[in-house]
Amino acid sequence: MNVREGDTVEVIHHMSNRGIVKKVYFVKVTAGTVGGSFSKRRRIIFESQLDGKMYDMLLSDLRLVRE
């Protein structure tokens, strides 16, 4: 999923919690494997329209809202 700053996202397990993306960043995966390295995980910071708080979540827990 291609998410950019300014896009609207919503939490998959709480769809009434949606908001505007403020920042997209990557986090290094620290688990080790014999087969090789992992790719970095994307995290999203968004401002909720529900309560006005800033949330920092994994991209896999969000979905892009297309209106």
C-alpha positions, 0 to 999 in steps of 0.5 A: 500500500502506498501511503503518503503524508496528507492521505486519510487512513483508518484503523482496521480493527476500529474503523471509526478511528480515521485521520490524516497521515502526518509522517511515514517512517521506517523501523529496522527489524531486529529479529535474526534469521539464517536465510537473510535479512528482513526488510524495514517495517513502515510505521505511520503517525496520523492525527485522529479525527475521532479524538484529535490524538496522534497515533503511531501504528504499523502500516499493516494495521491501517487501510487507505480511505479513498473518497 
